[in-house]
Amino acid sequence: MMRTLLVRGMLAGLAAGLLAAAFAYVVGEPPVGDAIALEESHATASHGDAASHDDTASRGDTAHAESHTHAGSPGHASESGAAPESGGVPESGEDGGHEHGDDALVGRGVQSTIGLATGVTGYAVAVGGLFAIAFAVAQGRVTTLRPRVSAALLAAGGFAVVVLVPFLKYPANPPAVGQAGTIEDRTALYFGFLALSVATAMVAVAAGRAVADRSGAACGGLLGVGGYVTVMTIAAALLPAVDEVPDGFPGSLLWDFRLASLGTQAVLWCALGLGFAVLAEKALGPETAPSPEKAPGQARDGAPKAARQ
Amino acid sequence: MSQPNVVSIPRTGAVPRPDAIRIPLRDIVPWAIFTTLLALLVLFFVSTEAGAVSLVSDGLVHEFVHDGRHLLAFPCH
């Protein structure tokens, strides 16, 4: 049964990844192309020509032998409190930077199509597998709802915990935003905050379930959600901010990119949750569960596990 | 698959639904470890390789998944 759920989770992830990649290509690539054009012009004030993003893919393949280096760019403001000791130190030999043009290992045409689809789909399949594990643990323990309802709720909660809350503190940044010298600190902060969010959510769910058994679902739900929000708010207030948007970077472009990023994740998690809901319902739902036939399993395993307290 | 490992738990509380299928934890754990390791490997290459940490040094993976990494909200560069 676990193997079935796992395979279905990854299948749902694959479908969700393809949908999210399509969304990212249509909605997300224009701002990415604009940001790269800005980055390569090195003149964030003259973003008028970057507004037409139609030709960025072809332009990216033509004329700019100059590779960008974030640390050397004068326009970057570094008023963030994140690791000031390394903020001004460039990566060794600028190897931390990369190129989008002729000298690049991978051209923009590949990056914005196959590369994008591979990255998003790989992420989605991995998340789908982990989602199936989380569902298997939660179903019958945290929730006794129908499998499809549990799956949909789990996807909504997963989106909030894995994507939305980390995004609110450390939002996605387009190319040209972010200094190469701080990538290690930004990565550590992002994944640290993500890990804290997931761990806090797991504790909150367990505590909420325990309280719900004693004092009712309303108390348990309030305690779980309230506890999670409180802990994450305090953590977000204490952790250093990351603000490396260069002077003159157009705010509308930043908004478009971040909205596209959040939308990509929203499409991914919606499709994953709904797709897995259908598949899990088929695997575990009341129509397919032959209740009389599993008497032997119940005689062996059921009795000790049925004792809740 | 047949379902010898699936246990049906009758809830005694106020929940009207009689049965909730529960997969025993000892059936989940091996799959959970396997999946987590595999998923972390994939997620590492999608999210971090050649960013803060680099295992394959030429940056090919980084550039290939570059746009996905940005749009999935990971710190890229």
HADDOCK unambig.tbl for C-alpha pairs under 7 A between the chains (distance, minus, plus):
assign (segid A and resid 1 and name CA) (segid B and resid 1 and name CA) 6.69 0.50 0.50
assign (segid A and resid 1 and name CA) (segid B and resid 3 and name CA) 6.84 0.50 0.50
assign (segid A and resid 2 and name CA) (segid B and resid 27 and name CA) 6.95 0.50 0.50
assign (segid A and resid 2 and name CA) (segid B and resid 28 and name CA) 6.35 0.50 0.50
assign (segid A and resid 28 and name CA) (segid B and resid 71 and name CA) 6.86 0.50 0.50
assign (segid A and resid 96 and name CA) (segid B and resid 51 and name CA) 6.88 0.50 0.50
assign (segid A and resid 97 and name CA) (segid B and resid 77 and name CA) 6.82 0.50 0.50
assign (segid A and resid 105 and name CA) (segid B and resid 60 and name CA) 6.27 0.50 0.50
assign (segid A and resid 106 and name CA) (segid B and resid 63 and name CA) 5.95 0.50 0.50
assign (segid A and resid 106 and name CA) (segid B and resid 64 and name CA) 6.10 0.50 0.50
assign (segid A and resid 111 and name CA) (segid B and resid 63 and name CA) 6.95 0.50 0.50
assign (segid A and resid 111 and name CA) (segid B and resid 64 and name CA) 5.48 0.50 0.50
assign (segid A and resid 111 and name CA) (segid B and resid 65 and name CA) 6.62 0.50 0.50
assign (segid A and resid 111 and name CA) (segid B and resid 66 and name CA) 6.46 0.50 0.50
assign (segid A and resid 111 and name CA) (segid B and resid 67 and name CA) 6.20 0.50 0.50
assign (segid A and resid 112 and name CA) (segid B and resid 67 and name CA) 6.19 0.50 0.50
assign (segid A and resid 115 and name CA) (segid B and resid 64 and name CA) 4.82 0.50 0.50
assign (segid A and resid 115 and name CA) (segid B and resid 65 and name CA) 4.83 0.50 0.50
assign (segid A and resid 116 and name CA) (segid B and resid 65 and name CA) 5.75 0.50 0.50
assign (segid A and resid 116 and name CA) (segid B and resid 67 and name CA) 5.41 0.50 0.50
assign (segid A and resid 116 and name CA) (segid B and resid 68 and name CA) 4.61 0.50 0.50
assign (segid A and resid 118 and name CA) (segid B and resid 65 and name CA) 6.86 0.50 0.50
assign (segid A and resid 119 and name CA) (segid B and resid 46 and name CA) 5.59 0.50 0.50
assign (segid A and resid 119 and name CA) (segid B and resid 65 and name CA) 4.96 0.50 0.50
assign (segid A and resid 119 and name CA) (segid B and resid 68 and name CA) 5.11 0.50 0.50
assign (segid A and resid 119 and name CA) (segid B and resid 69 and name CA) 6.92 0.50 0.50
assign (segid A and resid 120 and name CA) (segid B and resid 68 and name CA) 5.48 0.50 0.50
assign (segid A and resid 122 and name CA) (segid B and resid 42 and name CA) 6.68 0.50 0.50
assign (segid A and resid 123 and name CA) (segid B and resid 42 and name CA) 6.99 0.50 0.50
assign (segid A and resid 123 and name CA) (segid B and resid 43 and name CA) 5.95 0.50 0.50
assign (segid A and resid 123 and name CA) (segid B and resid 46 and name CA) 6.68 0.50 0.50
assign (segid A and resid 126 and name CA) (segid B and resid 39 and name CA) 4.63 0.50 0.50
assign (segid A and resid 126 and name CA) (segid B and resid 42 and name CA) 6.69 0.50 0.50
assign (segid A and resid 126 and name CA) (segid B and resid 43 and name CA) 6.97 0.50 0.50
assign (segid A and resid 129 and name CA) (segid B and resid 35 and name CA) 6.33 0.50 0.50
assign (segid A and resid 130 and name CA) (segid B and resid 35 and name CA) 6.63 0.50 0.50
assign (segid A and resid 130 and name CA) (segid B and resid 36 and name CA) 6.61 0.50 0.50
assign (segid A and resid 133 and name CA) (segid B and resid 32 and name CA) 5.97 0.50 0.50
assign (segid A and resid 136 and name CA) (segid B and resid 23 and name CA) 6.45 0.50 0.50
assign (segid A and resid 139 and name CA) (segid B and resid 22 and name CA) 6.08 0.50 0.50
assign (segid A and resid 140 and name CA) (segid B and resid 20 and name CA) 5.16 0.50 0.50
assign (segid A and resid 140 and name CA) (segid B and resid 21 and name CA) 5.58 0.50 0.50
assign (segid A and resid 140 and name CA) (segid B and resid 22 and name CA) 4.56 0.50 0.50
assign (segid A and resid 144 and name CA) (segid B and resid 20 and name CA) 5.19 0.50 0.50
assign (segid A and resid 171 and name CA) (segid B and resid 73 and name CA) 6.63 0.50 0.50
assign (segid A and resid 172 and name CA) (segid B and resid 70 and name CA) 6.70 0.50 0.50
assign (segid A and resid 172 and name CA) (segid B and resid 73 and name CA) 4.07 0.50 0.50
assign (segid A and resid 172 and name CA) (segid B and resid 74 and name CA) 6.45 0.50 0.50
assign (segid A and resid 173 and name CA) (segid B and resid 70 and name CA) 6.60 0.50 0.50
assign (segid A and resid 173 and name CA) (segid B and resid 73 and name CA) 6.89 0.50 0.50
assign (segid A and resid 174 and name CA) (segid B and resid 70 and name CA) 6.12 0.50 0.50
assign (segid A and resid 178 and name CA) (segid B and resid 77 and name CA) 6.55 0.50 0.50
assign (segid A and resid 179 and name CA) (segid B and resid 77 and name CA) 6.96 0.50 0.50
assign (segid A and resid 180 and name CA) (segid B and resid 77 and name CA) 5.58 0.50 0.50
assign (segid A and resid 183 and name CA) (segid B and resid 51 and name CA) 6.80 0.50 0.50
assign (segid A and resid 183 and name CA) (segid B and resid 52 and name CA) 5.80 0.50 0.50
assign (segid A and resid 183 and name CA) (segid B and resid 77 and name CA) 5.82 0.50 0.50
assign (segid A and resid 184 and name CA) (segid B and resid 52 and name CA) 4.58 0.50 0.50
assign (segid A and resid 186 and name CA) (segid B and resid 75 and name CA) 6.58 0.50 0.50
assign (segid A and resid 187 and name CA) (segid B and resid 52 and name CA) 6.54 0.50 0.50
assign (segid A and resid 187 and name CA) (segid B and resid 75 and name CA) 5.79 0.50 0.50
assign (segid A and resid 261 and name CA) (segid B and resid 71 and name CA) 4.54 0.50 0.50
assign (segid A and resid 261 and name CA) (segid B and resid 72 and name CA) 5.89 0.50 0.50
assign (segid A and resid 261 and name CA) (segid B and resid 73 and name CA) 6.30 0.50 0.50
assign (segid A and resid 265 and name CA) (segid B and resid 72 and name CA) 6.56 0.50 0.50
assign (segid A and resid 294 and name CA) (segid B and resid 4 and name CA) 6.88 0.50 0.50
assign (segid A and resid 297 and name CA) (segid B and resid 4 and name CA) 5.44 0.50 0.50
assign (segid A and resid 297 and name CA) (segid B and resid 5 and name CA) 6.64 0.50 0.50
assign (segid A and resid 297 and name CA) (segid B and resid 7 and name CA) 6.58 0.50 0.50
assign (segid A and resid 298 and name CA) (segid B and resid 7 and name CA) 5.94 0.50 0.50
assign (segid A and resid 298 and name CA) (segid B and resid 8 and name CA) 6.95 0.50 0.50
assign (segid A and resid 301 and name CA) (segid B and resid 7 and name CA) 6.79 0.50 0.50
assign (segid A and resid 302 and name CA) (segid B and resid 7 and name CA) 6.01 0.50 0.50
assign (segid A and resid 302 and name CA) (segid B and resid 9 and name CA) 6.84 0.50 0.50
assign (segid A and resid 306 and name CA) (segid B and resid 9 and name CA) 5.81 0.50 0.50
